[in-house]
């Protein structure tokens, strides 16, 4: 990806005018929609739910 002087090729460089925060929003959307993230939360969070503690959504 990087050429000899540790820079991206001209076709991959983004000017400051183009970098307006859309990358951050796109990263959040990809993370939320990723099946790996959903499986992680479904496998990790149930162990912290107390059955006598009421609704699971309120405990998390």
N, C-alpha and C positions, 0 to 999 in steps of 0.2 A: 504494500500500500504506500509506504513512504519511499521517496526516491533518495538518492545519495546524500542530500543535504537535510534530511529529516523534515521534509515538507510534503504535504499532500499534493497530488497532481492537480493541475488547474481545474480539471473537470469536477473535482470533489470539494474544492474550496468554497466557502460560503462568505459572502460579504456581510458586514454588520447590518446593512439594511435588510437582508434576507433573514437574519437570525433574530426573530422578534418574539421568541418564547414558544413557538409552535412545537419545537422539539420536546420541551418539557411536557406539554399537554399530550403529545403523541406517546411519550414514554409512559405516562400515567395510564392512558387508555390501553396500551399494549399490556402493561402489568396487570391491570384489572381483568382484562379479557383472557389472560393466559390460563390455560387449564392447569399448569403446574402450580400457579399461585393458589388457585381454588383447592386443589388437592392437598397442598401444604396446610392451608387453614382448616380444612375438614379433618385432617389427620392429627393436627396439633391441638387445636382449641377444645375439643370435647373433654380432654383430660382435666381441664380446669373448671368444668361445670359441676356444681353440687346438685344432685337430684332433689334434695330437700330445700334447695335455695330459691325455688320459684322458676320463673321463665328463663330459659337459657339465654335468650337475646338480651335480657336485662343484666345477666351476670357477665356477659362478655362486653 
